[in-house]
Amino acid sequence: MSRSPYYLGILMDVARALQGVEPGQPVATDPEYLPEKVRRLREDLIVARKKLELRERRSAVDTHYSPDFETFWAAWPDSRPPFTNNTRKRGKGAAFRRWETKRKQGVLPPLTVVMRALESAYCSKAWHEDDGQYIPMPETWVSQHGWDDVYEPASSGRYREGGG
């Protein structure tokens, strides 16, 4: 991608140095003729370039959230009352990637089902114990199909008002 020529330039400088070739002179680039150090550097460069390309693809995906996911994300509880000390609204990009994976696999139910399950979870006893300590991260909830879980309602009706 954009940084590859820079890394290739460094690799070529190293190859020149190891082969004793002056800067600007041609260098043997056929892997069969390259010294072992240059061969390993070349392989490392290929791996680094693939990682960089993957990171750039992921960051491009992170900036374009679907409307359904934005609705889900907006409904996810954060540090608002009754959850005052425990913020569980982190990892939006990771949660979105997991959301898209489930959607592409065909296992993500319609948004209305997800939102009903999220409301049920929000009103549950488990999510209100210890100031929301047991609220999973959004990525975890999507990954584990939280919409399929059965939640025990909180004993008090105070959590049913307001929503998340």
C-alpha positions in Angstrom: 0.0 0.0 0.0 1.2 3.5 0.6 4.2 2.6 2.8 5.4 -0.4 0.8 7.9 1.6 -1.4 9.5 2.9 1.7 10.1 -0.6 3.1 11.2 -1.9 -0.3 13.8 0.9 -0.4 15.1 -0.1 3.0 15.3 -3.7 1.8 17.1 -2.8 -1.3 19.6 -0.7 0.7 20.2 -3.7 3.0 20.6 -6.0 0.0 23.2 -3.6 -1.6 25.1 -3.4 1.7 25.2 -7.2 2.1 26.2 -7.7 -1.5 28.8 -4.9 -1.4 27.1 -3.0 -4.2 27.3 0.8 -4.4 24.1 2.8 -4.0 22.3 3.2 -7.3 23.8 0.0 -8.8 21.6 -3.0 -9.7 21.1 -5.6 -7.0 20.4 -9.3 -7.4 16.7 -9.6 -6.4 16.1 -13.3 -7.3 15.5 -15.0 -3.9 17.7 -17.9 -5.0 20.7 -15.6 -5.2 20.1 -13.4 -2.2 22.0 -14.0 1.0 20.1 -15.6 3.8 19.8 -12.4 5.8 18.3 -10.6 2.8 15.9 -13.5 2.2 14.7 -13.4 5.8 14.3 -9.6 5.6 12.3 -10.0 2.3 10.0 -12.5 4.0 9.6 -10.2 7.0 8.8 -7.4 4.6 6.1 -9.4 2.9 4.5 -10.3 6.3 4.7 -6.7 7.4 3.1 -5.5 4.2 0.2 -7.9 4.6 -0.3 -6.8 8.2 -0.3 -3.2 7.1 -2.8 -3.8 4.3 -5.1 -5.7 6.7 -4.9 -2.9 9.3 -5.7 -0.3 6.6 -8.7 -2.3 5.4 -9.9 -2.7 8.9 -9.6 1.0 9.6 -11.5 1.8 6.4 -14.3 -0.5 7.5 -14.4 1.1 11.0 -15.4 4.5 9.6 -18.5 3.3 7.8 -20.9 1.8 10.4 -24.3 0.5 9.2 -27.5 2.3 10.4 -28.6 -0.9 12.2 -25.3 -1.1 14.1 -25.4 2.6 15.0 -28.9 2.0 16.5 -27.6 -1.0 18.4 -24.5 1.0 19.6 -26.6 4.0 20.7 -28.8 1.7 22.8 -25.8 0.0 24.5 -25.5 1.1 28.2 -22.7 3.4 29.1 -21.9 5.1 32.3 -25.3 6.8 32.7 -27.4 5.9 35.7 -27.9 3.3 37.0 -24.4 2.3 35.7 -22.3 5.1 37.2 -18.9 3.5 37.7 -18.6 0.9 35.0 -18.4 2.0 31.4 -18.9 -1.0 29.1 -19.3 1.0 25.9 -15.9 0.5 24.3 -14.6 -1.3 21.3 -17.0 0.1 18.7 -14.8 -1.0 15.7 -14.3 -4.5 17.1 -18.1 -4.8 17.8 -18.9 -3.6 14.3 -16.6 -6.2 12.7 -18.2 -8.9 14.8 -21.7 -7.5 13.8 -20.8 -7.6 10.1 -19.4 -11.2 10.5 -22.6 -12.4 12.0 -24.7 -10.5 9.4 -22.7 -12.1 6.6 -23.0 -15.6 8.2 -26.8 -15.0 8.2 -27.1 -15.5 12.0 -27.8 -11.9 12.9 -31.5 -11.6 13.5 -33.5 -8.5 12.5 -32.7 -5.3 14.4 -36.1 -5.4 16.3 -35.2 -8.8 17.7 -31.7 -7.6 18.8 -33.2 -4.4 20.4 -35.8 -6.4 22.3 -33.1 -8.7 23.6 -30.9 -5.8 24.5 -33.8 -4.2 26.4 -34.4 -7.5 28.2 -30.7 -7.7 29.1 -30.7 -4.1 30.3 -33.6 -4.9 32.7 -32.1 -8.1 33.9 -30.8 -8.8 37.4 -27.3 -9.8 36.1 -26.7 -6.5 34.4 -27.6 -4.6 37.5 -25.5 -6.5 40.0 -22.5 -4.7 41.4 -23.1 -1.5 39.5 -23.2 -3.2 36.1 -20.0 -5.2 36.6 -21.4 -8.2 34.6 -22.4 -6.3 31.5 -20.4 -7.8 28.7 -18.6 -5.7 26.1 -20.7 -5.1 23.0 -18.4 -7.3 20.9 -18.7 -10.2 23.3 -22.5 -9.9 23.4 -22.7 -10.0 19.6 -20.1 -12.8 19.4 -22.0 -14.9 21.9 -25.4 -14.3 20.3 -26.7 -12.3 23.3 -30.1 -12.0 21.6 -30.6 -15.7 22.2 -30.0 -15.5 26.0 -32.8 -15.6 28.6 -32.4 -13.0 31.2 -33.8 -13.1 34.8 -35.7 -9.8 35.4 -34.5 -7.5 38.1 -36.5 -7.9 41.3 -37.3 -4.2 41.4 -39.2 -2.5 38.6 -37.0 0.6 38.8 -34.8 -0.6 35.9 -37.6 -1.0 33.5 -38.1 2.7 33.2 -36.0 4.8 30.8 -34.1 2.0 29.0 -30.5 2.3 27.9 
